[in-house]
Amino acid sequence: MQRVCFLLKVRPERLDEYRERHRAVWPEMLAALSATGWHNYSLFLREDGLLVGYLETEDFEAARAAMAATEVNARWQAEMAPFFESLDGRPDEGMVSLEEVFHLN
């Protein structure tokens, strides 16, 4: 199982709305994430807009590609793109993955 951590930057003026949107993620989006191999997926948001994502998956590139092929993901990404700074394209394409350097089992 791969552990994946990534960073994005939410616009500070949109933090409250970003939080609100994630309190009500569409059921079909949640189902698509699960079906395409995204497990134990969490988002953490700092007050300055730094967003840290974490997930576990068998194959991150395959999970990303499978999710990118869904219609619900295209709609979600289009709605969420305006929330992010320094983003050329969709949020799911702008994730900056971090290298794992330590893990305690």
Secondary structure, DSSP 4 states (H G I P E B T S, - for coil): -EEEEEEEEB-GGGHHHHHHHHHS--HHHHHHHHHTT-EEEEEEE-TTSEEEEEEEES-HHHHHHHHHTSHHHHHHHHHHGGGBSS-SS-GGGS-EE--------
